[in-house]
Amino acid sequence: MQSYTNQKLKNLHLFIVIGVVYALLISCAKDNDPVVIIPPSVPKLDEIFDISKVTRITIEISTVEWNRLLTCFDINSANEEYVLADFNIDGSNSDIDLDSIGIRIRGNTSRRRPEGNEGEPHNQIAPDWHHAHYALNFKKYRKNQRFNNLEKINLKWFKDDANYVREVYCYDLFERFGVWTAPKSSYCLLTIKIKEDDKSAYFGVYQMIESIDEDYVVNRANSFTGTDGNLWKCSYGASLRYPDRDRMGVEDITLNPNTVQTFIYDLKTNKKELEPAKDELASFISDFKAKSGVAFKNWVSGKIDVPLLLRTYAVNVMVGMWDDYWANNNNYYMYFDTDGKFYFIPYDYDNTLGTSLLMDSGTQDFLNWGNPNNPLIKKIINFPEYKALYVGYLRELVNAEKDLFYAPSSMARIENWQNMIRQNVPNDTGEDMSIDDYPANWANRPQYRLNDLTNNFYVIRSANLPPL
């Protein structure tokens, strides 16, 4: 009895100590660096990015900060300057408020000014809203702050996708097919409230996408060997053919366009250890290029998770991703794990499912998808057993018994998602006001459809599979 009482007292003392420490931390915290207590149960990524539900995101921002966002865009449209805002997300799993987050405009060719024309400040009486992509940084102004276990998320409007499904479908298909390196995504409804305005601006249905950064790696700690490896963003020209160190670096997108530094291979982690990261990447490219025959096969099987890479690329080529590594030297990340192993990370899948430019993505040869000089996939599938593995993955994707790329299954999933968001598509920008079934207006094959069996992309793509 006495030992039980003593244990109760110890627990009470421990509870008091924890309470005192917590109180001291709170009282000592600076306004711009609060102590953020993370709940013991952190929601998993699948709960945050729940494709079966639509969350509501509200950004509140002062007129001063909104005008600063617009001015920065006018100075340098490619800028990465954050401005101060507040954040609320209301979903089925949580209702979270965070103040003092960072928000900026993002995107490449799709980057836009979210209100008015160049030089115009916010118009409180008659605002001229435009769809734009945004990056949210939860720790920009409060270094310990997170949205659950995430430092950043991206919000993307459905540019050139009247179906409102292309990238959502692709990331979902990666997940269904066991490609755990693909980022997560889901639907959300975006509202922006200028604090001094009487009325909020509803921007409509957006895609919420996991940011590929340090947290991306940490959240896959059970799959990677370690979380301290080198993560690279690879942009146009990243062919993995030239071990040129001048192409590698850490981007510095300053507000002054004359001092911007960009690189084809942009290091996202371990930025203070740039030179060793360059050594690793240059060595990988040189070895991949120089080795051949049995020596190459032995090297690549130890350096790359070849089944995962081929599984990834089976999805990539099946959905018609032409603006990719193989065809256009573009749009991917790569991670060199702490054991030196290379992982390919798929990225940016809005120009898919019949929206194509460099080829007819519905009929293009699966075995000769893009530039023959880009070695990563072609050199691997030159080995008969790897080619058979790749073709087997392609055929698994269209298998009628699996809920993957098979046309009836795909059409049903798309219909469910579209029915889930349809009533929320009309928005205060006046843009992209309905769901329609056609590719982007600049696409070279405007006939493809996703909801109709006539010229159905799934059917046509599946009919062009290579033989076993």
N, C-alpha and C positions, 0 to 999 in steps of 0.2 A: 504493500500500500504506500509505504514511504517513497519507494523508488518511482512509483507512478506519479505521486505528487511532485517529486523533484523534477521529473521529466516535463510535467505540465508547467512548472515554474521556468524551466529552461526554455520551453517553447514560447512562453509569455515574454521572457526577457529578450529572446531573439526577435519576436514580433515588434517589441518596443524599440529595439535598436534599429531595425529596418525602418520603422516609422520615423525615428529621429533623423536617420541619415537621409531619408527621402525629403523630410522637411528642410533640412539644411541645404540639400541640393537645389530644391526649388527656390529657397530664399536667396541663394548665392548666384543663381543663373542670371545671366544678362538678358536683356530684352531680345537681343538679336541672336541669342544662342541658348534657347530654352532646353531644359531636360525633357526629352520625349520618352515617356514610358511605353515600351512596346508590350502589347498584351501577351500573356504566356502562350496563347494559341494564335499563331499567325496563319491567316488563311493561305491555302495553297494557290498556285498560279491558276489552276483550273477553276477555282472559285472566283478569283478576281476576273478572269477572262472566260466568262460563262456564255458560250455561244447560243445557248437556248433562251437567254434572257436579254433584256435591254435595260441598261442602267442610265441614269440621268446625271449629267455632269453640269455644274454651274460654275462659271468663272466670274468673280466680282472684281472689278478693277476701277481705279479712280480715273477721272478724265485726264489728269496730268500724266499718269502712267500709260494710258491708252494712246495719248498723243505722242508720247515718247516712242512707243512701239511703231507708230506710223512714220515718225520722223527718221528713226533708224532705218526703216525700209527705204525711205527716199534717199538717204545718204549712201547706203549700200544694200541692195535688195538681198544679197547673200549673207547678210550679217547674222551673227549668232548671239546678239545682245538680249539678255533676259530683262523683263520688267516685272514689277512687283504686283501680285494679285492674291486673291483668296480663292479657295477651292472647296467644292462640295461634291460628293458623289453619293447618290442615293440608288442603291440596288437591292436585290433580294437578300443579299448576305450582310449588308452593312449600310449605315448612313454616316459618313465621315466628313467632318469639317476640318480643314487645315488652312491656317492663315499664313501669309508671307511666303507664298511659293513663287517660283519664277516661271514666266511664260514667254515664249518667243515664236516667231514664224519660222517654219521649216519647209523643206522641199527643195527640189532641184529645178527642173523646167516647169514644175507646177507651182512654184512659189508665187504668192500673190499678196497684194495689199488688201487687208480685210475691210477697209472702208474708204470710200471716196477715191479721188484722183491725187496724183503727186502734188504735194504741197498743201493739201487741204487738211485741217485739223478735224476732230470729231464734230459732227453736226448734230447738236442735241435735238433740233426741231425736226429735221428730215434726214436722218442718217442713210447713207448709201452703202449698205452692207454687201460684202463679197465673201464667198467661201474661201477659206485658206487652211493650210495645215498648221498645226501647232505642236510644239514640244513643251512638256511640263516638267519642271525640275523642282521636286519637293524640298530639297535641302539647299537650294541656292542661297536663301537668306537665313535659314535655320539649319545649321550643319548636321544636327542629329535627327532631323525630321524625315519621315518616310510615309508613303502611302502603303500601309501594311509593310511588306518587306521590299518595296520598290523605291528607288531613288527617282526614276523618271518613267513617264509613259508618253507615247505619241498619239495625237488625235489627227485623223486623216479624213478629209472629205472625199467623196466618190467621184473624183475627176475622171472624165472620159468613161465612166461606167454607169450607163443608164440602168443597168440591171441591179445595181447596188449589191453585188455579190462576189465579184471576181476574186479579189484578194482574200476576203473572208473564206470563200470556198477553198482556195489553195492552201491556206494555213491549216484549215480544218482537215483537209485531205492528208497533208503531211503528218498531222497528229494521228489520224486514223491508221496511217500506214507505218507508224512506229518511227518516224523521223523526229526524234526528240530534240534535235538541234534547231528546228524551226521555231521562230518566235510565236507567242500566243497572241490571239486577237479576239475581239468580240464587238458587238454593236453598242453604241451609246447615243444618247440625245444630248446635244450641246446647246447650252444657253450661256450667253455673255451679258452680264449686267454692268453697265457703266454706273458707278455708285451714285453719281449726281443726277442721273436720268430717272424719270418716273417709270419708264417701261424697260423691261428686259428685251434683248434681241435673241430670238430663237433661231439658231443656225441649222437645225435639222438633224438628220441621221448622220452620224460619223462612225468611223471605225476606231476603236481603241486598241493600240498595238503595244506590245512589250518592247521596251528599248533594249537594243543589244549593247550591253555595257558590262561593267563589273558585276552588277547584280544579276544580270543574265547568267553569267558564269557561276556565281555563288548559288543561284537557285537550281543549278544542275550539278551540284557537288557530288551527288550520288552516281552520276554518270561519267563525269570527268575524273581523271586521276587526282588533279589538284586544281585550285582556283586562282593560282598566281601566274598562270601562263600569259602569253602574248596574244592579244586580240587585235585583229586588223580589220579596218573597213576598206573594201576594195571598190574603186570607182572606175569610170570609163578608161580603158587602156590596160587594166590589170589582167594581162594575158598569162601570167606565170611563165613567160618565156625568157625574160631578161633579168638577170640578177643585178640590176643597176641600182645601187644604193641611193642615188639621187632621186629616185622615184619613191623612196620610202622616207617617212618622217612623221612629225606631229603637226597636224594642221593648226593654223592660227588665223581664224576668220575675224579679223579686226573690223571695227566700224569704218576705218579708212580703207577704201578699196585698193589704194596704192601700196599698202603694207601687208596685204593678205598673203598667206603662205598655204598652198594646198599641195597635196601629194596623192599619187595614184593609190599608194598603200599608206593608209593613215593609222598610226598606232593609237589604240584606245585605252590600253592598260600599260602599266610599267613605263610611263612616259619619261621618267628620269633615267631609265635604263635603255635608251633608244639604240645605242650602238650595238649592245649584245642582241637586241631584238632584230636589228638589221642583219647581223651575222647569221642568225638562225634562218631568217627568211631567204637571204641570198644563197645560203648553203642548200636549203630545200629546193629552190628553183634550179640551181646548178646540178644537183644530184639527179633530180627528176629528168632533166634534159640530157645529161651525159650517160646515164646508165641504160643498159639495154639487155635483152634476153633474160636469162635466168637471174643474172645479177640484179636487174631492175625488178623482176618479179619478187625476189627475196626481199629487196629493199622496200618496195612499196607495200608489201603485205605487213611489214613491221612498222612502217611509218604512217600508214593510213588505215583506218577502219574501212576497208574496201567494200564490204557488203553494205555498210551504212551509206557510204558515198554513192554507190550505185542505186541504192533504194531512193536516196534523195534525188538523184538525177532522173530516175524513172518517173517520178512525180513531175519534176521540172519540165521534161520533154513532153510528157503526156498532156499537161495543161497548156502547152504551147507558149512557154515563157521564152520569148525570143530576145528580150533585152537582158540577157543573162551572161554568165561567164563564157559558155561554149560558143555562142553566136556573136555576142557584141562586147565581150571583155568588160562586163559591167555587173553591178548590183549583187554583191555577195560580201559576206564577212568570212574570216577564217580565224581559227583559234589553234595555237600551238600549246598543247597541254604541258604540264610541268614535266612529264616524261618524254617530251619532244614530239608526241604524236599530233598529226595534222587533222583538223576537223573543218569541213566545209559547211558554212551556215547560209541557208537560202534567205533571200531578202528582196522585198519590193515586187509584189506579184499582181499589180493592178492591170498590167498590159498582158492579159492572158485570155484563155477560153475564147479564142477567135479574134481578139484584138491584136493584130500583128502588123509588122511593117517590112521587115527584111526578107520575109518568106511567106509562104502560105502555111501557117502554123497548124492547119488541120491535116495537111497531106505530106508535110516535110518528113524526110527519112529519119526514123528514130536513131539509126546507127550513124548517120552523117548529118547531125542536127545543125551544126553551125560551121564556124571557121575551122578548117582542117588543120590549121597551124597552131590552134590552142590545144595543148597536149593533155590536159588533166584527165579528161574522160576517154578520149580517143585512144591514147596510148595504153590505157588500162584494158579497154574492151577488145584490143587486138589479141589478147590472150583468149583462147576458145572458152576456157572455164569461166572467165569473168564476163565474156559476152553472153554465155548461156545464163549466168546469174542475172545479168541486166535484163535480158529478154524475158526471163522467168518473172521478174518483178513487174515488167510491163503487162504481162498476161494476167498476173495476179490482180493488178489494178482494175482490169475490165471484167474480171470473173463475175458472172451473174449472181453467184452465191455470196458475194462479199459486198458490203455497203461502202464501196469505194468510188471508182470512176464509172461504173456501169451506168448507162444512160438513165434508165428508169429511177434508180436510186438517187442519182445526182439531181435529176429534175425534181424529185419529191423533196429533197433537202432544200433546194433553192426556193421552191414554192412555199415551204414552211417558213423560211427566213423572210421572204418577201411579204408574206401575210403578217408576220410578226411586226414588221416595221412600216408597212404601207401607209397606215393612217398618220404616221409621224413625219412622212417625207416632206410635205409642204412646209415652207419655212420663210423667215423674214428677209432672206437675201433675194428671194424671187428666182433663184437659180436651182436647177436640178429638182424640179417640183413634182416629178412623177417617176414611177418605175416603168421602164420601157425595155424591150428586148432587141437590142442591136449593139454592135461594137462601137468603138470610138469613131467619130466622124472622119478622122484622118486615116483610119485603118485601111489596109490594102485589100481586105476581103470583107466587104460590108454585108455579105449574105448570111453570115453565120448567126445562128440562134441558139439560145439555151433553154427556152421554155416551149419551143415548138419542134416537132419531129422533122419538119421540112428544113433542110440545111442545118440539122442539129450538129453542133460541134462535137458532142460526145460520141455520137454515132459515126461521124466521118473520121474522127481521130482513131477510134477503135478499129475501124475497117482497114487502116493502113499500118497495122502492126507488122513487124518483121516476123518471118517464120522461125520456128524453134530450131 
